[in-house]
Amino acid sequence: MKTYFKIMFFMLSFAFMQNGIAQDKQSILTTNEKNAIVSLIQTHLNTSYIDLGISNKMITELGKNIKSKKYEAIKSPSEFSQALTEDLQRISNDSHLKVRFEPKRIAQNKRVISDEMQSEKEKRMAMKMAEINFGFTETKILDGNIGYLNLRLFADIKYAEEAATASMNFLSNTNAIIIDLRTNGGGVPSMMQLLSSYFFDETPVLLSDFYERKTNTKTQLYTFANVDGNKSVNKPIYILTSKHTFSAAEAFTYTLKHLDRATVVGEVTKGGANRTKRINLNDDFTISVPYIKSIHPITKTNWEGKGVQPNIETSEKDAFVNAYIDAINKTVKRKKNNVLNKIGYTFLKEKSVDNAIIVFKENVKIFPNDANTWDSLGEAYAMKRDKENALKCYTKALELDPNSESAKAMILKLENIK
C-alpha cells in the first residue's frame, strides 16, 4: 500500500487488525482452499507480473511446494499468507510482491458507495495528510544559505501541490538544496514529477518510461514546462537516503541522480522500482503484484532488487552532515573557514557533537594553518571528553598562534584532568 493511503486508513487500522486476529483464530484453511489460493496466485503472476522469466520461476516454485506439501501443516490464514510472501520474495527479491489475509478490507472495498460518500472519504484522507503537511514536515535555511527539506512521503499533488509549491519557493533563493528522504517510504509519481520540474528549465525532460507487460504498452513521464513560483535550475541538489527509502522516493532519487541533477548521499535504498496493483484473490486474500516496469531514459533499467547506489556512501546518521559539507564546499567562495566554523558551533549548541567534529575536521583539512580552526576542533573533542585528541588540537592551535590564551588555558585544564 502506498504510504499516503496508509495515512487514510490509520484510524481504522487498529480495529481492522483486531477483527483480523479474531477471524484468523476462527479460520482453519483446508488443503483444497490453500491449493486454490496458490493456483490463483500462479494465474495472476503469469498474466500480470512485470518479469515473465521471474514469474515462471515463482510459478514453478509454488507448484513444487504444493507437491511437497510444504504448506500442509499451516492452518492459519495469516501464517499462510506470510509463508507465500516469503517464498515469492525469496525468488523475486521484490519487496512490493506480497500476499495478505485481509477479508475486512476486501469486504469494505466491495461496498458500493455514492459519489457523495466517495467525496467525503477523499476529504477525510486529505485532512489526515494535512495533519503532517502532506509529508513536508520540515523546511528551513541552514547556515551558509543551504536549503533543507525533510520529505516523509510523496503525496498526490491533487492534495499536496500547494504544500510542495510553498516549500520549493521558500528554498528558491538558497545556494543548494538538501532533500531528506531517509524516512520516506514512497507514494505516487505525480509528486515526483512536480518536484523534479523545479530542477529543470521549461523544456520538458523525460523522467521515466513505464512498460506494462500484460497490455504491451509504454507510457512516459515528463517534467512540467511551468510550475508556480521560481525554479532552482542551476543549484546543487542533494538527496539523503537510507535502507528505508523506498518506492516513489527511490524513483525520485534514481531519476535525478542519473540525469546528473542530484548527488545522492547515504545508504543504498530498499530496492522497489515497479508500480504495483492490489488484486483480490478471493473474499479473504489479496496479492500485490508489480505490473508496470520503470525504465530510466539514460540507464535503460531501474533499481529493482538492487536499490539506488549513493554517490557518497555513508551511514544514515552521517548522511546529512556529509551532504551539508559538500554543499558548502561547492557553493561558498569567500571566508569558507568562518562559515564552516559557524556551522560547527551550531551543531555544538544542538548537542550534535559528532557532527560538529566532522565539520571542524573538514575545516582543518582545508585550512591547516588556521589556529582558530584547530582551537574549535579541540573544543569539540573536549566536549566529547576525548582528552587525547583535544590536547593534540589545542597544541597545534598554540603552535600556529603562540599568543592564543584560550589554547593555553585549555591545555592546562586538560593536563590537570586525571
Secondary structure as UniProt FT lines:
FT   HELIX           3..26
FT   HELIX           31..48
FT   HELIX           52..67
FT   TURN            68..73
FT   HELIX           77..92
FT   TURN            95..96
FT   STRAND          98..101
FT   HELIX           103..110
FT   HELIX           115..130
FT   TURN            131..132
FT   HELIX           133..135
FT   STRAND          136..142
FT   TURN            143..145
FT   STRAND          146..151
FT   HELIX           157..170
FT   TURN            171..173
FT   STRAND          176..180
FT   TURN            182..183
FT   HELIX           189..197
FT   TURN            198..199
FT   STRAND          206..212
FT   TURN            213..216
FT   STRAND          217..222
FT   STRAND          237..241
FT   TURN            243..244
FT   HELIX           248..258
FT   TURN            259..260
FT   STRAND          263..266
FT   STRAND          275..280
FT   STRAND          285..295
FT   TURN            297..299
FT   TURN            304..306
FT   STRAND          312..313
FT   TURN            316..318
FT   HELIX           319..331
FT   HELIX           336..349
FT   TURN            350..351
FT   HELIX           353..366
FT   TURN            368..369
FT   HELIX           371..383
FT   TURN            384..385
FT   HELIX           387..400
FT   TURN            402..403
FT   HELIX           405..415
//
